[in-house]
Amino acid sequence: MKLLTALLLSLSICLPAFASSEKKEEAPTTLYYNLTPALIGNLADQGARLKFYKADVSLRVTGTEAENKLKLHEPLIRHQLVMLFSAQTSEVINAPDGRENLRQEALKKVQDAINAEEGAPVVEDLLFNNLIIQ
């Protein structure tokens, strides 16, 4: 009986060591990829005075593989955003829901561009760190 108790006790001491040696799968981490430098350009306002925009944009992705795909396609993403922002007017952007609508439209443009290249969704959200209209 003592031998059986000693054997069970020694096994119970070793089990945590075996459990910790197993490889734990880590949950994918959320990353924010900043498009640097900031996007700068002209707005589509008509008039004597030119109006400019400056947008600091971050893209939210999950995992480093998605971040690497963003780095690969950053020129395409920047092009899509510059074309979208340049087609806006200051009245549309300064409307009560204008910036949020622009953010959602920009997210859709980026997602469509990446999905066309990669065949899978990569970008989860688009955030304006800063959006200046002058």
C-alpha positions as CSV (number, residue, x, y, z in Angstrom):
1,M,0.0,0.0,0.0
2,K,2.9,2.4,0.8
3,L,4.4,1.6,-2.5
4,L,1.2,2.5,-4.4
5,T,0.8,5.8,-2.4
6,A,4.4,6.7,-3.1
7,L,4.0,6.0,-6.8
8,L,0.8,8.1,-7.1
9,L,2.4,10.9,-5.2
10,S,5.5,11.0,-7.5
11,L,3.2,11.0,-10.6
12,S,1.2,13.9,-9.2
13,I,4.3,15.9,-8.7
14,C,5.5,15.2,-12.3
15,L,2.3,15.9,-14.1
16,P,2.5,19.8,-13.9
17,A,6.0,19.5,-15.4
18,F,4.6,17.5,-18.3
19,A,1.7,19.9,-18.8
20,S,3.9,22.9,-18.9
21,S,6.2,21.4,-21.5
22,E,3.4,21.1,-24.0
23,K,3.3,23.9,-26.5
24,K,0.5,26.3,-25.8
25,E,-1.2,27.9,-28.8
26,E,-1.3,31.6,-28.5
27,A,-4.4,33.6,-29.5
28,P,-3.8,35.9,-32.5
29,T,-3.0,39.4,-31.4
30,T,-4.6,42.6,-32.6
31,L,-2.2,44.9,-34.3
32,Y,-2.5,48.5,-35.6
33,Y,-0.6,49.3,-38.8
34,N,0.1,53.0,-39.3
35,L,0.3,54.3,-42.8
36,T,3.3,56.6,-42.6
37,P,3.9,59.2,-43.8
38,A,0.5,60.8,-43.5
39,L,-1.7,61.1,-46.6
40,I,-1.7,64.7,-47.9
41,G,-3.5,66.1,-50.9
42,N,-6.1,68.5,-52.4
43,L,-9.8,68.3,-51.9
44,A,-12.3,68.5,-54.8
45,D,-13.7,71.9,-53.7
46,Q,-14.4,74.4,-56.5
47,G,-13.3,78.0,-55.9
48,A,-10.5,80.4,-55.8
49,R,-8.9,78.9,-52.7
50,L,-7.4,75.4,-52.7
51,K,-8.3,73.2,-49.7
52,F,-6.1,70.5,-48.4
53,Y,-6.4,67.4,-46.3
54,K,-4.0,65.6,-44.1
55,A,-5.0,62.1,-42.8
56,D,-3.1,59.9,-40.4
57,V,-4.6,56.4,-40.8
58,S,-4.2,53.2,-38.9
59,L,-5.4,49.8,-40.0
60,R,-6.4,47.1,-37.5
61,V,-5.5,43.5,-38.3
62,T,-5.1,40.3,-36.4
63,G,-1.7,38.6,-36.4
64,T,1.7,39.3,-37.9
65,E,0.8,37.4,-41.2
66,A,-1.9,40.0,-41.9
67,E,0.5,42.8,-41.0
68,N,3.0,41.5,-43.5
69,K,0.3,41.4,-46.2
70,L,-0.5,45.0,-45.5
71,K,3.2,46.0,-45.8
72,L,3.3,44.2,-49.2
73,H,0.2,46.0,-50.5
74,E,0.8,49.4,-48.8
75,P,1.2,51.3,-52.2
76,L,-2.1,50.0,-53.4
77,I,-3.8,50.9,-50.1
78,R,-2.3,54.4,-50.2
79,H,-3.4,54.9,-53.8
80,Q,-7.0,53.9,-53.0
81,L,-7.2,56.3,-50.0
82,V,-5.6,59.2,-51.8
83,M,-8.1,58.8,-54.7
84,L,-11.0,58.6,-52.3
85,F,-10.0,61.6,-50.2
86,S,-9.2,63.8,-53.2
87,A,-12.7,63.2,-54.5
88,Q,-14.3,64.6,-51.3
89,T,-15.3,68.2,-50.7
90,S,-14.9,70.0,-47.4
91,E,-18.7,70.4,-47.0
92,V,-19.1,66.6,-47.2
93,I,-16.4,65.9,-44.7
94,N,-17.5,68.6,-42.3
95,A,-21.1,67.4,-42.3
96,P,-22.3,65.9,-38.9
97,D,-21.7,62.3,-40.1
98,G,-19.2,63.2,-42.8
99,R,-16.0,61.9,-41.2
100,E,-17.6,58.6,-40.1
101,N,-19.1,58.1,-43.5
102,L,-15.7,58.8,-45.1
103,R,-14.1,56.4,-42.6
104,Q,-16.5,53.6,-43.5
105,E,-16.1,54.2,-47.2
106,A,-12.3,54.2,-46.8
107,L,-12.5,50.9,-44.9
108,K,-14.5,49.4,-47.7
109,K,-12.1,50.6,-50.4
110,V,-9.1,49.1,-48.5
111,Q,-10.9,45.8,-47.8
112,D,-11.9,45.5,-51.5
113,A,-8.4,46.2,-52.7
114,I,-6.8,43.7,-50.3
115,N,-9.4,41.1,-50.9
116,A,-8.8,41.4,-54.7
117,E,-5.1,40.8,-54.2
118,E,-5.1,38.2,-51.4
119,G,-8.4,36.6,-51.8
120,A,-9.1,36.8,-48.1
121,P,-10.2,39.5,-45.7
122,V,-7.2,41.1,-43.9
123,V,-8.2,44.5,-42.6
124,E,-10.7,44.6,-39.8
125,D,-11.1,48.3,-39.2
126,L,-9.7,51.7,-40.3
127,L,-9.1,54.5,-37.9
128,F,-8.3,58.1,-38.3
129,N,-5.6,59.1,-35.9
130,N,-5.8,62.6,-37.3
131,L,-7.8,64.2,-40.1
132,I,-7.2,67.9,-40.9
133,I,-9.0,69.9,-43.5
134,Q,-7.6,73.3,-44.3
